[in-house]
C-alpha cells in the first residue's frame, strides 16, 4: 500500500512539473480572460463613445433626494440617462448637502461621458477635488 501511494505521488508530481514546464515554454502570451475586451477593443469603444457623445445634447437637473438632501438627473437628447440620488463612491444612501455640490458632480459626470467614459465613474478622490463632503 505504501508503494502504491508513493508511485501515485510521484506520478502526480511529474505531471505537475510537466504542466509547469509546458506553460513556461508556451508561445501563448498575455491571454485575454474570456468576456473581457482587449486594450484595442477598449480604445475603439472609447472612440465610438466620444463620437456619439459629441452629437448628443446633455442636460442636468437638480432633484430632491431625501430629507433636505439633493441629487441630480442627467438627460441625453431629452431621455433620462442617469438619476443619482446619493453621493457616488460613498457608503450609505446620503444625498448631496446642497444644490451646488450636486451640480458640480453632474457637470463632472457629463465631462466624463463626453470624454468617452461610459459609465462615468466618480471616485472618492474626484469628490475631494470637487470639495464634495
N, C-alpha and C positions, 0 to 999 in steps of 0.2 A: 504494500500500500504506500509506504514511504517513497519507494522508487517511482511509482506511478505519479504521485504528487510532484516529485522532483522533475520528472520528464515533462509533465504538463506545465509547470512553472517555467522551465527552460524554453518550451515552445512559445509560450505567451511572450516572454522577454525577447526572444529572437524576432517574433512577428512585430512587436512594438518598435524594436530597433530598426528593422527593415522599413517600416512605415515612416519613421522619422527621417531616415536616410533618403528615402524617395521624395519626401517633402522638401528637404534641403536642396536637392538637385532638380526639382521640378522646374519646368520652363514657364509655368503659370505664375505671374507676379501680380500683386495688388488685385486680388479677386474682389469684385464688387458684390456686396451682400445682396441677395435677392430682394426685389421690391424697392431698392434704393437707387435713385438716379446717379449717374456719374457726374463728375465735375463739368464735363462738356454739356451734358443734358441740363444741368442746373443753370449754366450760363445761358443756354438757349432759352430756357423758361423765363429767366430774369429779363432777358432782352425782349421777349414777347410781352411780358407783364409791363415793362416800361413803355413799349409802343402802344399797348392797349390803354394804359393809364393816361397817356398824352392826349388821347381822343375822348377821354371821359371827364365829365364835369362833376366835381366833388363839392358837397356842401356838408356842413355840420350844424347841429342844433344842440344846445344845452338842454338837458332834461332833468326832472326831479327823480332822484334815485330812491331815497327813503327819507326818513325824518330829517329835514334840514340838510340833506346831502344832495350832491349833483352827479350826473353822468353826462354822456354825450351819445348822439346818434350820428353816423356818417352815412350820407346818401351818395350813390353813384348813379348819375343820369336819372335822378328822381326816384330811384329804388333803394330801399333800406339795405345797406351793405354791412354795417357794424352797429350794434347797440351795446354800449358799455356802461353798466350801472355801478360798477365797482372800479376801484383803482387797480389797473393791471399790475401783475407781478407781486402784489402784496397779499399776504394771507388775510383771510376773513372776507367779509362782504361789505366793507366800508366804501361808501362813495366819496367823491371829492368834497372837500370842506367849502369850496367856493367856486363860483362860475368861471373865474379867471383860470384856475388850475385845470378845470375840465376842458376849457377852450384851448389852452396851451397843449394839452395832451392830445386832443382831437386833431389840431393842426399838425402836430408831430407825427401822428399816425398817418395822416394824409400824405405828408412828405415821404414817409417810408413806402407807402403804396406807389407813389409816383416814381420812386427810385427802384421799383420792381420787387419790393419785399412783400410777398403775399404768403401768409397773413402778416400784417405789420406787428412784429413783436416789440414790446416795450419792456425793457429791463429795469431793475431797481436802480442801476447806475444812470439810465436815461432819466428816470424820475428825479434822482438827486440833482442832475444837471439842470432840470427844469424847475428845481426848488419845490417839488411836489412832496407833501408830507402825508 
